Amino acid sequence: MCVEIKNFNVKTTDKVIVLIEENKEITISEMAKILEKTPRSIERAIQSLKQKGKIKRVGSDKTGSWQVL
């Protein structure tokens, strides 16, 4: 994991993108634990990124993966 990922000046959405680029199969709970945020905060960040067309989920919720666009 990048050292700067825990930098407090970086937006959660940017941190989520970095985590997805490092591990396309990462779960919301894993992201929440790494970033020391609640799963709900991660869900809001993901929803924002999806609306902006920056990420999408490929496959099912259980066995799928993330794709950075």
C-alpha positions in Angstrom: 0.0 0.0 0.0 1.2 3.5 -0.8 2.4 5.5 2.1 0.6 8.6 1.0 -2.8 6.8 1.0 -3.3 7.7 4.6 -2.5 11.4 3.9 -5.3 13.4 5.5 -5.2 16.0 2.7 -6.3 13.4 0.0 -10.0 12.9 -0.6 -11.5 9.6 0.2 -12.6 9.1 -3.4 -8.9 9.5 -4.6 -7.8 7.0 -1.9 -10.5 4.5 -3.1 -9.2 4.8 -6.7 -5.7 4.0 -5.5 -6.8 1.0 -3.6 -8.8 -0.3 -6.6 -5.9 0.1 -8.9 -3.7 -1.9 -6.5 -6.3 -4.7 -6.0 -9.3 -4.9 -8.4 -11.0 -7.4 -6.2 -10.9 -5.4 -3.0 -14.1 -5.3 -0.9 -15.7 -2.3 0.7 -15.0 -3.6 4.2 -11.3 -4.1 3.3 -11.1 -0.5 2.0 -12.8 0.8 5.1 -10.3 -1.0 7.3 -7.3 0.2 5.4 -8.5 3.8 5.2 -9.9 3.8 8.8 -13.3 4.9 7.6 -16.8 3.4 8.0 -18.1 1.0 5.3 -20.8 3.6 4.7 -18.2 6.3 3.9 -16.6 4.0 1.4 -20.0 3.3 -0.2 -20.7 7.0 -0.6 -17.3 7.5 -2.2 -17.9 4.6 -4.6 -21.3 6.0 -5.5 -19.8 9.4 -6.3 -17.1 7.8 -8.4 -19.7 5.7 -10.3 -21.8 8.8 -11.0 -18.7 10.6 -12.3 -17.9 7.6 -14.6 -14.5 7.0 -12.9 -15.1 3.4 -11.8 -17.5 0.6 -12.4 -18.2 -2.9 -11.0 -17.7 -5.8 -13.4 -19.4 -9.0 -12.6 -21.4 -9.9 -9.5 -21.1 -8.3 -6.1 -19.5 -11.4 -4.7 -17.2 -12.5 -7.4 -16.8 -9.4 -9.5 -14.0 -6.8 -9.6 -13.7 -3.1 -9.9 -12.6 -1.3 -13.1 -11.1 2.2 -13.1 -12.2 4.0 -16.3 
